[in-house]
Amino acid sequence: MITRWDKWYSQDNLDEDERILAAPPSLCAENAVEELLRRGKRRVLDLGCGVGRDTFYLAKRGLQVTGVDAALNGLRAAAQVGKVHNAFVELVGADARRLPFEADAFEGVYCFGLLHEFTGERKGEDVAQVMVEIRRVLRQQGILVLAVLSGNPEEGLPAVQLFTREMFEQAIQGWQPLEIKEYNDIGCTSRPDYHIWYGLFEK
């Protein structure tokens, strides 16, 4: 997973495909920022931030954002994007299964498109460990915005795991659901079949 994204965010690939850095914020981020601001949750972790496509949108809307990704090439690109946007965001290189933050460090966690990246034999354990870490770093009554690709896991897409609703609900067991829905989010792919599960949860 990490190697794949480091290659995707390599300078050669960024130079070849301008869409990577030019992609607009996701619909998920637009929904998330309204919910987080409405509930007064401003200290937010963007988990799996990549090059900051949603990270800097959240920051420019008034949130104090820390972006985390395991792909260091993505973080290097994000640092340059931040200068262009004139937006300050703390960027941290870390594995989502072992986050380098103290307990209760954040009021909100935004996690778009990370869980479906786990595809190996330990994918169930990996997803569970990420969720344990999210719970650990999120304050009581904190808000989690979680989104994953939806679909039939038997069909799949290259290098990702599609989630049924049952799989999505299993991943967030123990959380208080405020909203769960499925919709199209074509912000990063321009594909009309890019469906995601979107969930808003309270710890």
C-alpha positions in Angstrom: 0.0 0.0 0.0 2.7 2.5 1.0 4.9 1.7 -1.9 2.0 2.1 -4.4 1.2 5.6 -3.2 4.8 6.7 -3.0 5.1 5.7 -6.7 1.9 7.5 -7.5 3.1 10.7 -5.7 6.6 10.5 -7.2 7.8 13.7 -8.9 7.9 12.0 -12.3 4.3 10.9 -12.0 3.2 14.4 -10.7 4.9 16.0 -13.7 3.2 13.5 -16.0 -0.4 13.8 -14.6 -1.4 17.3 -13.6 -4.7 16.1 -12.4 -3.2 14.7 -9.2 -2.5 18.1 -7.7 -5.3 19.9 -9.5 -8.2 17.6 -8.3 -10.9 19.6 -6.4 -11.9 18.9 -2.9 -14.2 15.8 -2.5 -17.9 16.1 -1.7 -17.0 14.2 1.4 -14.8 17.1 2.6 -17.5 19.6 1.8 -20.0 17.7 3.9 -17.4 17.1 6.7 -16.4 20.7 7.2 -20.0 21.8 7.7 -20.7 19.1 10.3 -17.4 19.7 12.1 -17.8 23.5 12.3 -21.5 23.2 13.3 -20.5 21.0 16.2 -17.5 23.2 17.2 -14.9 20.6 16.4 -11.9 22.5 15.1 -8.8 20.5 16.0 -9.0 17.8 13.3 -6.8 14.9 12.1 -6.9 14.2 8.3 -5.9 10.5 8.2 -4.5 9.5 4.9 -4.1 13.0 3.6 -2.1 12.3 0.5 -1.1 15.5 -1.3 -3.7 17.5 0.7 -6.6 17.6 -1.7 -9.1 17.8 1.1 -6.6 18.8 3.9 -6.1 22.4 2.7 -9.8 22.8 2.0 -10.6 21.9 5.6 -7.9 24.3 6.8 -9.1 27.2 4.6 -12.6 26.7 6.0 -11.3 27.4 9.5 -10.2 24.0 10.9 -6.9 23.4 12.6 -5.7 20.4 10.6 -3.0 17.8 11.1 -2.5 15.7 7.9 -1.0 12.2 8.3 0.1 9.9 5.5 2.5 7.0 5.3 3.6 8.0 1.7 6.4 10.5 2.2 6.3 11.6 -1.4 2.7 12.6 -0.9 3.6 14.7 2.1 6.5 16.4 0.2 4.0 17.3 -2.5 1.5 18.4 0.1 4.0 20.8 1.6 4.4 22.5 -1.7 0.6 22.6 -2.3 0.3 24.3 1.1 2.6 27.1 0.0 0.5 27.7 -3.1 -2.7 27.7 -1.0 -1.0 29.9 1.7 -2.5 27.5 4.3 -0.6 26.1 7.3 -1.2 22.5 8.0 1.0 20.2 10.2 2.1 17.3 8.1 3.2 14.0 9.7 4.6 10.9 8.2 3.1 7.9 10.0 1.3 4.6 9.7 -2.4 4.9 10.5 -2.1 1.7 12.6 0.4 3.3 14.9 -0.2 7.0 15.2 2.3 9.2 17.0 -0.2 11.2 19.0 -1.3 11.3 22.6 -4.8 10.0 23.5 -7.6 12.5 23.1 -5.5 14.8 20.9 -8.2 15.7 18.4 -11.8 16.9 18.4 -12.4 15.4 15.0 -11.0 12.8 12.6 -11.5 13.0 8.9 -10.7 9.7 7.0 -11.5 9.6 3.4 -10.3 6.6 1.3 -7.9 4.9 3.7 -9.6 1.7 4.9 -10.2 0.3 1.5 -6.5 0.4 0.8 -5.9 -2.6 3.1 -6.1 -5.7 0.8 -3.7 -8.3 2.2 -4.3 -11.4 4.3 -4.4 -9.2 7.4 -6.9 -6.6 5.9 -9.5 -7.2 8.6 -6.9 -6.8 11.4 -5.4 -3.8 9.7 -8.8 -2.0 9.5 -9.6 -2.9 13.1 -6.2 -1.5 14.2 -6.8 1.8 12.4 -10.2 2.1 14.1 -8.6 1.5 17.5 -6.1 4.2 16.8 -8.8 6.6 15.7 -10.7 6.0 18.9 -7.6 6.5 21.0 -6.7 9.9 19.5 -10.2 11.2 19.4 -11.7 13.0 22.4 -14.9 11.9 24.1 -17.8 13.2 22.0 -15.4 13.8 19.2 -16.6 13.4 15.6 -15.4 10.9 13.0 -16.0 11.4 9.3 -15.3 8.1 7.5 -15.6 7.2 3.9 -14.7 4.1 1.9 -15.4 2.8 -1.6 -18.6 0.9 -1.8 -19.4 -2.1 -3.9 -19.1 -5.9 -4.2 -15.8 -7.0 -2.6 -15.8 -10.1 -4.9 -15.6 -7.8 -8.0 -13.1 -5.3 -6.5 -11.0 -2.7 -8.2 -7.2 -2.7 -8.8 -5.4 -2.6 -5.4 -8.4 -1.7 -3.3 -11.1 -3.5 -1.3 -14.7 -2.5 -1.9 -17.0 -2.4 1.1 -20.6 -3.6 1.5 -22.8 -1.8 4.0 -22.4 -4.7 6.3 -18.6 -4.5 6.1 -18.8 -0.7 6.7 -21.0 -1.1 9.8 -18.7 -3.9 11.1 -15.7 -1.5 10.9 -17.5 1.1 13.0 -19.0 -1.1 15.7 -19.1 0.7 19.0 -19.4 4.2 17.5 -22.6 6.3 17.7 -23.8 6.8 14.1 -25.2 10.2 13.3 -25.5 9.6 9.5 -24.7 6.8 7.0 -25.3 7.2 3.3 -24.0 6.0 -0.1 -23.5 8.5 -2.9 -21.3 9.3 -5.8 -18.1 11.3 -5.2 -16.4 12.0 -8.5 -14.2 14.8 -7.3 -10.9 12.9 -7.7 -11.7 10.5 -10.6 -14.3 12.1 -12.8 -15.9 8.6 -12.9 -19.7 8.6 -12.4 -19.5 5.1 -10.9 -17.3 6.2 -8.0 -19.6 5.3 -5.1 -18.6 5.7 -1.5 -20.0 4.9 1.9 -20.0 8.1 4.0 -20.5 7.9 7.7 -20.7 10.6 10.5 -20.0 9.2 14.0 -19.6 10.3 17.5 -17.3 8.8 20.0 
